[in-house]
């Protein structure tokens, strides 16, 4: 399934947040969106998944979702968004309950996704008992349970420490190999962007416009061995962003 | 190689410390501001107070008109139990309290959820709730007597209203405080409106609702006693009022003790409910 974002313009009150942003996410492609803080990355992602209405522009999907997809466009949130009163199992089941799969099917799906994310031993644990990395794995398991065609990831690794982040980056890359989902991945971490993105869209500071699109031709599976190339790509993206980030840093925040 | 370097450096640092002249320990400045559980202190203090009181009464330091000896109060309490009037009074009070509080809390949660979920309800009802909340409900008792009669109706209604408003306010506060991101997550997975309310908003508001219960329960006890003092034959409030009118201070103290036990029992029950319903928190 493909996602087409066309001419999104959005403002909160009198503050322009996004201005004429267009990009497309192809089948099985990961598009990373980077930009200085407060440039409207998260807003853009909320608009892309239909959680917020833009002032102008539209978001289209093309192609049929895969067989059995319950929620074609599925989010992964920075703060995990797990219900603290439900166990790991319960959190995954939340996404399934409204689809009335039947008790047996539902249980099978839950144990399948927990096994795929190595969480089987934690099925009965509550979120407060888990580390940040484990919590995000639960959120990933929950997303997998509904068989998404497009994943919208809002800084999924930003709340984690750098070691856990490395581990989860590998997990995500491995997951993409197996599932070949399309993804729109918002981050402010350039290392993540060049490690996971087929394309990196660089946004300017507020109001967010597309500054540059960097294609990364290296296949995902080869990237851990070609760190030097990634390094120079990352430096190139940083060159583009540097001034924007500096200016954004000096702005007074008045938008949530 | 690199290991050697690191080891050497560590040695060098240790060596420096040992070489320092006039070495002294860093003074300890932490600690304090936390409490240590001291198990037997509470019963000892309680027994000491009661014991001093008993001794004071026996020796005549405390006049029996001002305050009866604890043993007198216990005798009055035993008397209540033996004659069976305890159950008459306690039964009447418990009925009023449970009926009024339960109805008030259920209505309060319903109205609170409505205000929390629907803008129209919020705009229409919230000012009304804010205006009626600060009225001491006992002031409305004469009106309730006119409406619901001098019998049980007016007393239950007083307690109902007393429990209703704090519950509404606690529920609205709880709903407003539910993490918006959890609601957004529910929407992103295509959950129905009812599912979001049932599975995300109500459990999320539960801590606030339960702490509202603590407030509404203590208000309910105050109103219970007040209502029973105005027009009731049975009930702990009526018992205390009669005792006071007859200067039977031993019975008065016995009645007040019953109230204390009642309040403690309700607090314990709410604590249990919190532990069961909010077990995910700790």
Contacts between the chains, C-beta under 8 A, distances in Angstrom:
chain1	res1	chain2	res2	distance
A	46	B	184	7.7
A	49	B	188	6.2
A	51	B	184	5.9
A	51	B	187	6.2
A	51	B	188	6.1
A	70	B	190	7.9
A	71	B	188	7.9
A	71	B	189	5.6
A	71	B	190	5.4
A	73	B	188	7.9
A	74	B	188	7.0
A	74	B	189	7.1
A	75	B	185	7.0
A	75	B	188	4.4
A	77	B	181	6.4
A	77	B	184	8.0
A	77	B	185	6.3
A	79	B	181	6.0
A	81	B	179	7.9
A	81	B	181	5.2
A	81	B	182	5.7
A	81	B	184	7.4
A	81	B	185	3.7
A	83	B	182	6.5
A	83	B	199	7.3
A	83	B	200	6.7
A	83	B	203	7.2
A	84	B	280	5.4
A	84	B	281	7.3
A	85	B	203	4.8
A	85	B	204	8.0
A	85	B	206	7.9
A	85	B	278	7.9
A	85	B	280	4.2
A	86	B	280	7.6
A	94	B	186	7.7
A	94	B	189	7.2
A	94	B	191	7.5
A	94	B	199	6.3
A	95	B	189	4.5
A	97	B	195	7.0
A	97	B	199	7.7
A	98	B	189	7.9
A	98	B	190	6.8
A	98	B	191	5.4
A	98	B	192	5.7
A	98	B	195	5.5
A	126	B	280	5.4
A	128	B	280	7.2
A	128	B	281	7.8
A	142	B	189	7.9
A	146	B	189	6.6
